């Protein structure tokens, strides 16, 4: 399932109102950087605003609001505010469950790990032990 949002920021500069938006592929960002803490530079670049301009400074003074969430991201968007920390935790957990499901299918022919809660717990415990020791 694809996870994405639209980032939006509005600000005024020299009497002109700027309403900027940018799609954010949350899966790509999480896989590449594992966080999406600062979208201002990407927002500026995707909307033709220089990183060393007064427009950029004005833009950074305004909060980024979010809309059109897809995937599990939709569970963490409320009234334009995106709960980034909770999303990141849920995304990582979903990724681990996906990987464990792939292992169960390839090694044991089990297509639905949810139907086998004991196996799910065992694989999760093995993953956590490996994570702690590594």
C-alpha positions in Angstrom: 0.0 0.0 0.0 1.3 3.4 -1.0 1.7 6.0 1.7 1.7 9.6 0.7 0.5 13.1 1.7 0.3 16.5 0.1 2.4 19.1 2.0 1.0 22.7 1.9 2.3 26.0 3.1 0.9 29.5 2.7 2.7 32.7 3.3 2.7 36.3 2.2 5.7 38.2 0.8 5.8 41.7 -0.6 2.0 41.8 -0.8 1.9 38.5 -2.8 0.3 35.4 -1.3 2.1 32.1 -1.9 0.1 28.9 -1.7 2.7 26.1 -2.2 2.1 22.4 -2.3 4.1 19.3 -2.9 3.3 15.6 -3.0 5.4 13.5 -0.5 6.0 9.9 -1.2 6.3 8.8 2.4 7.5 5.3 1.5 10.4 6.6 -0.5 11.3 9.1 2.1 11.2 6.6 4.9 13.2 4.0 3.0 15.9 6.6 2.0 16.1 8.8 5.1 13.9 7.1 7.7 12.5 10.5 8.7 10.6 13.3 7.2 11.4 16.0 9.7 12.3 18.9 7.5 10.3 19.4 4.3 11.0 23.1 3.8 14.0 22.8 1.5 12.2 20.3 -0.7 9.1 22.5 -0.7 11.1 25.5 -1.7 13.0 23.7 -4.5 9.9 22.1 -5.9 8.1 25.5 -6.1 11.0 27.5 -7.5 12.0 29.3 -4.3 15.7 29.7 -3.6 17.1 28.4 -0.3 18.9 31.7 0.3 16.0 34.0 -0.4 13.7 36.1 1.7 10.8 34.1 0.4 12.3 31.0 1.9 12.7 32.7 5.3 9.0 33.8 5.2 8.0 30.3 4.1 9.9 28.7 7.0 8.0 31.0 9.5 4.7 29.2 8.6 3.8 25.7 9.6 3.5 23.0 6.9 0.0 21.6 6.8 -0.9 18.3 5.2 -3.8 16.9 3.2 -4.8 14.0 1.0 -3.2 11.3 3.0 -3.1 7.8 1.5 -2.3 4.4 3.1 -1.6 4.1 6.8 -0.7 7.8 6.7 -4.4 8.6 6.6 -4.7 7.3 10.2 -2.2 10.0 11.4 -3.6 13.1 9.6 -6.1 15.1 11.6 -7.3 18.6 10.5 -4.1 19.3 8.5 -1.7 18.1 11.2 0.3 15.0 10.5 1.5 13.0 13.5 4.9 12.2 12.1 6.3 10.4 15.0 3.3 8.0 15.3 3.3 7.4 11.5 7.0 6.6 11.5 6.5 4.0 14.3 3.5 2.5 12.5 5.4 2.5 9.1 8.4 0.7 10.6 6.1 -1.9 12.3 4.2 -2.5 9.0 7.5 -2.9 7.1 8.7 -5.5 9.6 5.4 -7.4 9.4 5.6 -7.3 5.6 9.1 -8.7 5.7 8.1 -11.4 8.2 5.1 -12.3 6.1 7.4 -12.7 3.1 9.6 -15.1 5.1 6.7 -17.1 6.3 5.4 -17.4 2.7 8.8 -18.3 1.1 9.9 -20.7 3.8 6.7 -22.3 5.0 4.1 -21.5 2.3 2.0 -19.5 4.7 0.4 -16.6 2.8 -1.4 -15.0 5.7 0.7 -14.5 8.8 -2.2 -13.0 10.7 -3.9 -16.4 10.5 -1.0 -17.9 12.5 -0.6 -15.8 15.6 1.9 -18.1 17.2 4.1 -18.1 14.2 3.8 -14.3 14.0 4.8 -13.9 17.6 7.8 -16.3 17.2 9.0 -14.5 14.1 8.6 -11.1 15.8 10.5 -12.3 18.8 13.3 -13.6 16.6 13.4 -10.3 14.8 13.6 -8.4 18.0 16.3 -10.6 19.4 18.3 -10.1 16.2 17.8 -6.4 16.4 19.0 -6.2 20.0 22.1 -8.3 19.4 23.0 -6.6 16.1 
